[in-house]
Structures are given as C-alpha cells and as structure tokens.
Amino acid sequence: IAMHMALGFASMVDPTNGVTVTVLSQFHLMLVTLLFITMNGHLAMLEVMTESFYALPVGGMFLSNNMLFELASRASWMFGSALLLALPAIASLMIINYSLGIVTRAAPQLNIFAIGFPFMLIIGLCILWATMGGYLPLFDRFTREALDMMAFLATP
C-alpha cells in the first residue's frame, strides 16, 4: 500500500529485524498488535500453547500428515486474508494511478511528479482512513480462525 501511495521512500529501521521498512507497515503492525491484545488473543494463544503440551508431549509423537497438510493449507489462507485486508486500498490506488497516467498522456505539459505524488499521498491517506473501519471485523474473523486452527492442531 505504501509503495502505491508514494510512501515507499518514507522508511525507518525496524530494530527487531534490522532492516528498513515503510512507516505505513509499522503503523499497521502496531495497529494489529493492539487489536490482538485488545481481543485477548494473547491469552487464547497461551491457552492453546499449554493445551498443546498435553496433546503433543515433549519427545512424543509428531504431527500427522493430515495435520501437516492442514498447516500448509493455512499458509495459503494467511496470504489470502492479508490480501483481503489490503485489497480495497490497493485497488483504489491503482485506479487513481491509472487515471494519473491518462492525464499525463493527455496533457504532457503537466509535471506528474509535482502533481501526482502529493495527490496520491493525500488520496491514499483518505482511502486508508475510509477502509480502517472494515479492519476490525475482518481482523476479528481472521484471528478467530487462526486460533481455531491452532486449537485443532493442539488437540489429539
């Protein structure tokens, strides 16, 4: 999303991983962390982790092939759910980017860098503000599905 709204150059160093990330991704990371803690996801995760010691004792059996297949299918589910969260902003920014390309082609005397970057930034922030209301229901559903998947893997 940050690359589409011309915020790719606004980056900072992530102290955890030691790499540079965009400011918008750090904002989303903090937002998701606060939502996860607000929904008591950390407590549910600790509960699933303690139950997993009974289902899969240390030095005991390993996950079956069906559970490994389920785990691999959940990885694709993870990318699909991330796409659902980011799709409204990316699609609308892509439409705006195409319209700026058409304006540049129709009127080449306009400087796209002087007009396009501030326009994309302002519209991108407005789109993020408008789509922020849909984050909580989707994040709630995705978190519950992820915790159910962890509980399914932790039960014998």
trRosetta pair geometry for C-beta under 8 A, 3 or more apart (Angstrom, degrees):
i j d omega theta_ij theta_ji phi_ij phi_ji
1 4 5.9 -60 -153 38 33 108
1 5 6.4 6 159 1 68 112
1 24 6.1 -124 88 138 103 145
1 86 5.8 -133 -51 -150 109 104
1 89 4.9 14 -125 117 120 134
1 90 6.1 -101 -92 -70 73 79
1 93 7.1 137 -148 0 67 155
1 124 7.4 142 169 -165 88 112
1 128 7.3 102 165 -86 140 109
2 5 6.3 -69 -141 49 29 94
2 7 4.1 -87 -161 83 84 103
2 8 5.6 130 126 -75 91 55
2 10 7.3 -121 -168 60 121 95
2 22 3.9 147 99 157 171 161
2 23 7.3 144 -123 51 141 64
2 24 3.9 177 -77 38 111 133
2 25 6.4 -78 -13 -29 137 85
3 7 7.5 -89 -62 61 22 64
3 8 4.3 49 -108 -73 65 119
3 22 7.6 -124 -47 -63 68 154
4 89 7.7 145 71 138 137 88
4 90 6.0 146 -11 -130 164 65
4 93 4.0 93 140 124 126 141
4 94 6.6 -59 -145 -62 134 66
4 97 6.7 -97 -163 -43 88 137
4 120 7.6 -141 143 -175 60 121
4 124 7.1 159 103 -111 84 127
5 24 7.8 103 55 -63 123 161
5 89 8.0 -50 -40 171 123 107
5 93 5.6 -87 -67 -127 81 140
5 120 5.3 179 -152 152 54 92
5 121 6.0 107 163 -103 92 43
5 123 7.6 -152 -131 79 102 75
5 124 2.8 80 -131 -116 135 164
5 125 7.4 136 177 -37 148 59
5 127 7.9 -155 -88 46 133 122
6 9 7.7 -14 172 14 64 100
6 116 7.6 144 -61 129 147 84
6 117 4.7 176 -177 -140 163 75
6 120 4.6 99 -1 91 118 128
6 121 5.5 -75 70 -61 112 86
6 124 7.4 -171 31 -6 79 150
7 10 4.8 -45 -169 34 79 115
7 22 6.1 94 122 -166 96 123
7 23 6.8 -94 168 48 120 98
7 24 5.6 88 105 -23 144 124
7 121 6.8 113 -60 -116 91 90
7 124 7.2 -153 -16 109 115 154
8 11 7.5 -2 169 -50 44 104
8 22 6.3 -67 -124 -95 41 126
10 22 6.3 65 85 -153 74 79
10 23 4.9 -47 131 6 106 120
10 24 7.7 83 85 -19 114 86
11 20 4.5 59 149 167 129 109
11 21 6.2 171 -153 89 94 20
11 22 5.3 -62 -99 -95 77 46
11 23 6.8 -146 -108 -30 26 73
12 20 6.7 172 88 -148 18 77
12 21 6.8 -29 63 63 67 68
12 23 5.9 75 -4 -82 109 78
12 26 6.5 -17 54 -26 120 154
13 18 7.3 -12 -174 -152 100 35
13 19 7.4 180 -147 102 64 18
13 20 5.6 -49 -92 -94 55 68
14 17 4.8 17 100 42 122 93
14 18 7.0 -55 81 -1 77 15
14 19 5.7 -1 41 62 109 65
14 20 7.2 161 0 -118 81 16
14 21 4.8 43 -41 5 118 118
14 26 7.2 -166 -94 -90 93 107
15 18 7.3 27 -155 -74 28 52
17 21 7.9 75 54 -35 126 120
21 25 5.0 -97 166 75 112 128
21 26 6.0 128 101 -50 117 91
22 25 4.8 93 63 5 86 100
22 26 7.2 -151 98 -3 48 85
23 26 5.6 -55 -154 37 37 113
23 27 6.4 43 147 -23 67 103
24 27 5.4 -48 -150 32 35 116
24 28 6.5 34 152 -16 65 103
24 128 7.8 -118 -144 -103 117 154
25 28 5.6 -50 -146 38 36 111
25 29 6.3 42 151 -23 65 104
26 29 5.5 -50 -145 34 33 115
26 30 6.5 32 155 -16 64 103
27 30 6.0 -56 -151 38 29 107
27 31 6.3 30 152 -20 64 109
28 31 5.5 -54 -144 37 33 114
28 32 6.2 29 159 -16 67 106
29 32 6.1 -55 -144 39 27 106
29 33 6.3 28 155 -19 62 109
30 33 5.7 -55 -145 37 30 113
30 34 6.3 29 157 -17 65 107
31 34 6.0 -58 -149 38 28 108
31 35 6.3 26 154 -16 64 108
31 135 7.3 -16 147 152 131 158
32 35 5.6 -53 -144 39 33 112
32 36 6.1 37 155 -23 65 106
32 139 6.7 -156 -125 -134 81 135
33 36 5.7 -53 -146 34 29 113
33 37 6.5 23 157 -12 64 106
34 37 6.0 -57 -145 41 31 106
34 38 6.0 34 154 -23 65 110
35 38 5.5 -55 -143 37 30 114
35 39 6.2 19 160 -11 65 109
35 135 7.6 -121 -76 135 159 109
35 136 6.8 -156 -133 -114 129 73
35 139 5.4 10 139 131 152 151
35 143 7.9 -153 127 -44 104 147
36 39 6.2 -62 -146 42 25 102
36 41 4.1 -72 -171 46 77 141
36 42 6.8 90 139 -41 96 81
36 143 6.6 178 -113 -116 79 139
37 40 7.6 32 -178 -81 36 28
37 41 6.9 -77 -71 41 26 91
37 42 5.8 12 -111 -11 68 120
39 140 6.6 178 -110 -113 148 80
39 143 6.2 90 95 103 155 160
40 43 4.6 -29 180 32 92 118
40 44 6.3 96 124 -20 82 94
41 44 5.6 -55 -147 40 38 110
41 45 6.0 40 154 -22 69 107
41 143 5.5 -79 -102 -171 131 131
41 147 6.9 -136 -142 -65 84 128
42 45 5.6 -53 -145 37 31 113
42 46 6.5 32 154 -18 63 104
43 46 5.7 -52 -148 36 33 110
43 47 6.4 35 152 -20 64 105
44 47 5.5 -52 -149 35 34 114
44 48 6.4 33 153 -17 66 104
44 147 5.1 -2 137 -141 132 142
45 48 5.8 -51 -146 37 33 110
45 49 6.3 35 152 -21 64 106
45 147 6.9 -103 -74 -111 67 98
45 150 7.2 8 -124 101 69 168
46 49 5.5 -53 -145 36 33 114
46 50 6.5 30 156 -17 66 103
47 50 6.0 -54 -148 36 30 106
47 51 6.4 27 154 -14 64 108
48 51 5.7 -57 -147 41 32 110
48 52 6.4 41 152 -32 64 103
48 147 6.6 -156 -43 -158 145 78
48 150 4.6 51 168 125 156 116
48 151 5.3 -102 -115 -78 110 68
48 154 5.3 176 -173 -9 81 159
49 52 5.6 -48 -151 23 32 116
49 53 7.6 39 152 -24 58 92
49 154 7.8 -118 -90 -108 21 144
50 53 6.1 -43 -165 18 40 111
50 54 7.9 33 144 -9 61 98
51 54 5.8 -54 -164 34 48 109
51 55 6.3 35 146 -11 76 109
51 151 7.3 22 79 -132 147 73
51 154 4.9 82 101 145 100 131
51 155 7.3 -16 148 -76 123 63
52 55 5.5 -59 -140 46 40 106
52 56 5.5 -19 176 37 78 102
52 153 7.5 6 -111 109 112 85
52 154 3.9 -85 -83 -131 81 105
53 56 7.2 -67 -115 69 20 64
53 57 6.5 52 178 -109 59 54
53 58 7.2 -12 -142 -29 86 87
54 57 7.2 4 -141 -68 19 81
54 156 7.9 -89 122 -33 80 110
55 154 5.0 138 34 168 147 55
55 155 5.5 -142 -104 -135 145 14
55 156 4.5 -161 -141 -51 85 75
56 60 6.2 -173 -172 73 49 114
56 61 6.7 -105 -131 75 74 76
56 62 7.6 51 -147 -126 116 27
56 63 7.4 -19 -104 -65 140 69
56 154 7.2 -100 3 -139 104 56
56 156 7.9 169 -52 -87 60 79
57 60 3.8 78 65 -14 87 135
57 61 8.0 67 42 24 77 68
63 67 4.1 -120 -173 92 102 128
63 68 5.4 128 115 -56 119 81
63 71 7.2 21 163 -19 161 138
63 153 6.9 -19 -117 -159 122 99
64 67 4.9 96 53 9 74 101
64 68 7.1 -135 99 -4 39 88
65 68 5.6 -53 -146 38 35 112
65 69 6.3 37 153 -20 66 103
66 69 5.7 -52 -148 36 32 112
66 70 6.4 35 151 -20 64 105
67 70 5.4 -50 -146 36 35 115
67 71 6.3 39 151 -22 64 103
67 153 5.7 112 -161 -127 114 82
68 71 5.5 -50 -148 34 33 114
68 72 6.5 32 152 -17 64 103
69 72 5.7 -54 -148 37 33 110
69 73 6.4 31 153 -18 66 105
70 73 5.8 -54 -145 37 31 109
70 74 6.4 35 152 -22 63 105
70 149 7.4 -176 153 -153 108 98
70 152 7.2 -103 151 115 152 128
70 153 7.2 -170 95 -80 125 95
71 74 5.7 -53 -151 32 31 114
71 75 7.2 41 148 -28 60 94
71 153 6.7 65 -75 -98 101 137
72 75 5.7 -41 -159 17 39 115
72 76 7.6 34 148 -10 61 95
73 76 5.9 -49 -162 34 44 108
73 77 6.6 50 140 -21 67 104
74 77 4.9 -47 -146 36 44 120
74 78 6.4 56 150 -30 67 95
74 146 7.8 114 -170 -119 123 69
74 149 5.4 109 -111 -163 145 156
75 78 5.6 -43 -153 24 34 116
75 79 7.1 28 151 -11 61 99
76 79 5.9 -53 -152 37 38 107
76 80 6.3 38 150 -18 67 108
77 80 5.6 -58 -147 40 32 113
77 81 6.2 30 156 -19 67 106
77 145 7.5 -124 158 136 137 133
78 81 6.0 -56 -146 36 27 107
78 82 6.5 27 154 -17 62 106
78 146 7.9 68 -94 -97 91 113
79 82 5.7 -52 -147 36 34 112
79 83 6.4 37 152 -21 64 104
80 83 5.6 -54 -150 35 33 113
80 84 6.6 36 151 -21 65 102
81 84 5.4 -47 -148 31 37 114
81 85 6.7 38 152 -18 64 101
81 138 7.6 160 -166 172 90 102
81 142 4.7 119 -171 -118 145 128
81 145 8.0 -174 -82 66 149 139
82 85 5.8 -53 -153 34 35 111
82 86 6.4 11 157 -1 67 112
83 86 6.1 -69 -141 50 31 96
83 87 5.6 51 160 -53 69 103
84 87 5.8 -32 -132 5 26 121
84 138 6.3 -164 121 -154 114 137
85 135 6.7 56 -145 -122 101 78
85 138 5.9 169 -90 119 82 144
85 139 7.4 62 -103 -68 126 81
85 142 8.0 -41 -53 -23 117 156
86 89 5.9 -69 -166 49 58 105
86 90 5.4 48 145 -21 89 116
87 90 5.8 -62 -135 43 30 107
87 91 5.8 27 170 -19 69 111
88 91 6.1 -58 -142 38 24 107
88 92 6.3 14 165 -10 62 111
88 127 7.4 -171 131 177 91 103
88 131 4.8 166 92 -113 133 135
88 134 7.2 79 4 57 154 149
89 92 6.2 -62 -145 42 26 103
89 93 6.1 21 160 -14 64 113
89 124 7.4 66 -168 -153 103 76
89 127 5.2 129 -125 131 77 118
89 128 6.0 38 -112 -82 133 67
89 131 5.5 -115 -57 26 92 160
90 93 5.9 -60 -143 42 27 107
90 94 6.2 30 156 -23 64 108
91 94 5.7 -54 -147 33 29 112
91 95 6.6 30 154 -18 63 103
92 95 5.7 -49 -150 33 35 112
92 96 6.5 34 152 -16 65 105
92 127 5.1 -180 90 -130 139 141
93 96 5.6 -52 -147 39 36 112
93 97 6.2 40 152 -23 66 105
93 120 7.0 70 -151 -157 96 94
93 123 7.5 147 -107 110 73 106
93 124 5.8 40 -101 -101 119 93
93 127 6.6 -148 -56 51 87 166
94 97 5.5 -51 -145 36 33 114
94 98 6.4 36 154 -19 64 102
95 98 5.8 -51 -149 35 31 111
95 99 6.5 30 152 -18 64 105
96 99 5.6 -53 -147 37 33 111
96 100 6.4 35 152 -19 65 103
96 119 7.7 -162 173 133 121 102
96 120 6.5 148 121 -111 127 76
96 123 5.6 165 -131 115 164 153
97 100 5.7 -51 -148 35 32 111
97 101 6.6 37 150 -21 63 103
97 120 7.0 46 -82 -110 80 123
98 101 5.5 -52 -152 33 35 115
98 102 6.5 35 151 -19 66 102
99 102 5.6 -49 -148 35 37 112
99 103 6.4 39 151 -19 65 103
100 103 5.5 -50 -146 37 35 113
100 104 6.3 39 152 -21 65 104
100 112 6.4 105 165 -146 106 106
100 115 7.8 177 -142 107 108 101
100 116 4.8 92 -167 -118 143 108
100 119 7.1 156 -93 87 126 135
100 120 7.3 -39 -39 -63 157 104
101 104 5.6 -52 -147 35 32 112
101 105 6.4 29 154 -17 65 106
102 105 5.7 -55 -146 38 32 109
102 106 6.1 26 155 -16 66 109
103 106 5.8 -57 -141 41 30 107
103 107 6.2 -27 175 35 67 100
103 110 6.6 -40 145 65 99 151
103 112 7.8 139 91 -103 98 94
104 107 7.2 -79 -131 65 19 63
104 108 6.7 52 173 -105 61 53
104 110 6.6 -119 -109 76 57 104
104 112 4.7 -1 -96 -73 125 126
104 116 7.7 -7 -60 -59 118 131
105 108 7.2 5 -142 -68 21 83
107 110 4.8 55 110 -5 108 110
110 115 5.9 -20 172 4 110 147
111 114 4.1 48 96 17 117 112
111 115 6.4 136 82 -4 65 91
112 115 6.2 -69 -136 54 30 94
112 116 4.4 17 176 -15 74 131
113 116 6.3 -38 -93 44 19 103
113 117 5.9 17 -166 -15 53 116
114 117 7.6 -34 -116 29 7 101
114 118 7.9 -12 168 7 41 110
115 118 7.2 -82 -166 45 25 95
115 119 5.9 14 158 -14 66 126
116 119 5.7 -69 -143 44 26 111
116 120 5.8 23 165 -19 69 110
117 120 5.9 -54 -140 37 25 107
117 121 6.3 26 159 -19 61 109
118 121 5.6 -57 -146 37 32 114
118 122 6.2 27 159 -16 68 106
119 122 6.2 -57 -145 38 27 105
119 123 6.1 17 161 -8 65 113
120 123 6.0 -59 -137 47 26 105
120 124 5.7 32 159 -26 64 114
121 124 5.7 -55 -140 36 23 113
121 125 6.5 21 160 -16 60 105
122 125 6.1 -57 -151 36 28 107
122 126 6.5 26 152 -16 63 107
123 126 5.6 -55 -149 39 34 112
123 127 6.2 36 152 -21 67 105
124 127 5.6 -52 -145 35 31 111
124 128 6.4 32 154 -18 64 103
125 128 5.6 -50 -146 36 33 112
125 129 6.4 36 153 -20 64 104
126 129 5.6 -53 -149 36 32 113
126 130 6.3 29 153 -18 66 107
127 130 5.7 -55 -145 38 32 109
127 131 6.1 17 160 -8 67 111
128 131 6.1 -62 -138 46 28 99
128 132 6.3 49 156 -49 62 97
129 132 5.8 -38 -152 2 29 120
130 133 7.3 -50 174 13 38 105
131 134 5.6 -52 -169 36 64 111
131 135 7.2 84 138 -44 75 89
132 135 5.6 -32 -161 -2 46 121
133 136 7.4 -49 -174 17 38 102
134 137 6.5 -58 -161 42 53 102
134 138 6.1 41 152 -10 80 116
135 138 6.1 -75 -153 48 29 104
135 139 5.5 23 161 -19 72 117
136 139 5.8 -56 -134 41 25 108
136 140 6.1 30 162 -23 62 107
137 140 5.7 -54 -146 34 29 114
137 141 6.4 27 157 -16 64 105
138 141 5.8 -57 -150 38 32 109
138 142 6.1 25 156 -15 67 110
139 142 5.8 -56 -141 41 31 108
139 143 6.0 32 159 -20 66 108
140 143 6.0 -56 -144 36 25 108
140 144 6.4 23 158 -16 62 108
141 144 6.0 -59 -149 38 28 109
141 145 6.3 26 155 -17 64 108
142 145 5.7 -55 -147 38 31 111
142 146 6.3 31 154 -19 65 106
143 146 5.7 -54 -146 37 32 110
143 147 6.3 28 156 -15 66 107
144 147 5.8 -55 -144 40 31 107
144 148 6.2 34 154 -20 64 106
145 148 5.6 -53 -146 37 30 113
145 149 6.4 34 153 -21 63 104
146 149 5.6 -52 -150 34 32 113
146 150 6.5 31 151 -17 64 102
147 150 5.6 -49 -146 36 36 111
147 151 6.3 37 152 -19 65 103
148 151 5.6 -53 -146 38 33 111
148 152 6.3 38 152 -23 65 104
149 152 5.5 -50 -148 33 32 114
149 153 6.5 28 154 -14 64 104
150 153 5.8 -56 -149 39 33 108
150 154 6.1 27 154 -18 66 112
151 154 5.6 -60 -141 41 31 109
151 155 6.4 32 159 -26 66 105
152 155 6.3 -54 -146 27 27 107
